Amino acid sequence: MDDLFSRSWAALRTAVAGLADEDFARPSGCRGWLVRDLVCHLVIDAQDVLITLVTPAATEPTRDAVTYWEVTGTAPTGEDPLDALTVRLAAAYGEPGLLRFHLDDVGAAAGRAAGLVDPELRVGTRGQVLTAGDYLSAYVLEWTLHHLDLGAHLPHVPTPPAGALARSREMLERIAGAGFPASFSDRDALLVGTGRRVPSGEERAELGELAGKLPFVLG
């Protein structure tokens, strides 16, 4: 298993476990979603990990950890039908404690499954085939970005592990086909690169031609 998958997922689940009930009603870094909606999305993500790891494929891989991602230039608004469904599901939990418990329960199972899987196993997801190792590596970027989303308006939320931030920046740079300026921290490269934060005038100048390609919206 990719160790950064384990560490980034554990850090994200620990951050959610440490939230106060009132934090669930605060905005997240995902446009149109409250923190409770983001946490509900993480439950769905954990279910996807469990499903994928027990969906073996017999054909050669068609994607790797980087090409797994579909990239657009249009930021989500929260009004997409699936996004809207997540909002309704989150509201149905009622009490934040129930949502927190479900993430801990399903999330721990996903973590255990990831620890047991052969990284060379070929698995199928979204009509594509990857090795389990590449699939879990792709999810380091997912966990890291959503960890940043979780703390976007909650300064007391701890930051993602440094290794996960560095790996995620490296993956985003491979997706972008270009490196972000060395003056950008890993966190800022991810926030600006994925459209979670608008670059300042100085940052835009440093980005050069890359600025015209932003944002890289991943799905």
N, C-alpha and C positions, 0 to 999 in steps of 0.2 A: 504494500500500500504506500502511496505517496505520504510521507510524514507530514508535509505541509497541509495536506487535506485534513489529517487528524488534528493538527494544532490549530488551524484556522477555524475548523468547525467547532472544536471544543471552546475556543475563545469566544466565538459568536454566541454559542449557547449559554456560556457563563455570563456574558454581557446581558442577554435577555433575562436570565434568572435573577440578575441583580436589579432589574427595573422595578420602580415603585408602580403601584396600580395606576396612579395618575399619569405616569409617563406614556402609557398606552394610548392616551388620547391626544398626545402631542404630534405635530407633523413629523414625517420622516423625510429622508433625502430623496425618496421616490415621489415624483410629482403626482399629486392627487391621492396619495396614501398617507394615512396616519400610521403611527408605530404599530398599532394592533393589526393593521392590514399587512404591513411588512412581515410581522411575525407569523401571520396566517400563511403568507406566501412561503416562508421558510418551512412550515409544516408540509406544504405541498412539495417543496423541493426535496425534503427528506424522504417523502413517499416516492418521488421519482427516482432517487438514488437506490432505494430498496428494490423498486420494480426493475430498474435497468440492470442491477447487479445479478438478478436472477433471470435475465432474458438473454441467454447465450445465442450467439450467431455463428453460422458455419462458414460464412464467406470472409474474404479478405477485408481489412479495415478500409473504410472510405474517407474517414476523417481522423485527425489527431487532436491534441489538446487545444491547438490554436484554431484550426479550421472547423472545429466543432461549432464555433460561434458564427451566427448569422449577423451581419453588420449592416446597419442602416444609418442614415444621417438625421433621422426624425426622432426626436425625443418623445417618449410616451406621455400621454396626458392623464392617464388613469381612467379614460372613458372607453377604452377597448373592452369588448364584451368579457374577455377572460379577466381583465383587471377589475372590471366592475363586479364580476362574480366573487373575486377574492374579497372585495369590500363587504359584500353581503354575508359571505361565510364568516368573516371576522366579527361582524356585528352579531351574528347568531350565537357566538360563544357567550356573550353577555358579560361574564366576569373575567377580568384579565387572568386570574389564577387558573382558570380552565384552559385558556390558550397557552399559558406558560407551561402547565403540566403536559399538555399534548405535545408541545415541541420537545420537552425534555424526554418524553416517552418514545416518540417516533424518532427523534433526533439521535438518541442514544443507540437505538436499533440500527439506524443507518450507519453510525460510526462503527458499530461492531461488525456489520456486514462488510464494510470497506476494509476493516482489518483482517478479515478472513479470506477475501477474494484473491485469486491468482491474478497478478497484474497483467499477465499475458493472455488471460481469457478474453475472447472477443465477445462483445455485448452489443445489443441493438437498442437504439433509442432514436426517436424522431425520424425514422426512416433511414438512419445511417448506422454504420458499424464502426466501433472503436475498440481498442484494447481497454480493459478495465483500468489499467494504469493511466492511459491518456484521458479517459473519462473523469477519473478522480482528480487529475491534474487540472482539467478544465474547471472543475468546481472550486479550486482554490481561488480563482478569479471571482467566481460567483459569491463565495462566502466573504471575500475581502471587500468587494464593492458593497454588499449589503451590510457588512459591519460598519462601513463608513456611513451608509444611509441611516443605520440605527442611531448613530450618534450625531447626526447632522444638526439637530436642535437640542441635543442633550449632552452638554459638555462634560458631565460626570461619567459618561460611558467610556470605558477604556478603549484605546486604539487597537487595531488589529496587530497581530504579531509582525515584527519587522521583516522576518523572512517571507511572510505571505505578501506583504506590501511590495517587497522587492521582486518576488516571482510574478506577481500580478502586473507590475509595471513592465517587466520583461515581455510578458505575453501580450500586453496591449501594444507595445512597440513593434512586436512581430506582426500583429494584426494591422497596425498602421503602416508598416513598411518603413518606419523612420524612428529615430530616437528622440525623446524629449530632451530639452536642454538640461545640462548637468546642474544648473541652478535650481531646477524644479525638484522638490522633494518627491519621494515615491507617492506620497499621499496626494500632493498637488497635481502630479502627472496623471493620476487616476481620475481625480475629480474634474480636472479641466478636459482631459482626453475623452471622457465619456459624457461630457455635457452636464455634469452635476454642478459645475461652477463655471461662470463666464470668466475668461482670462482678462486680466487687467491690460491696459495699453502697453505697459512695459513687457508683460509676459507675451502678449501677441507679437510684439516686435522680436522677442527672442525666439518665438516659435517659427518665424519666417513663413515659408511656403506651407508648412504643416498646419498653420492656423486656418488656412482656407479649406482644409479637409475635415475640420472638427465640426460636430462631435462624432465619435465612433460609438454609436448606440448598439449595444450588444443584446442579442436575444437568442 
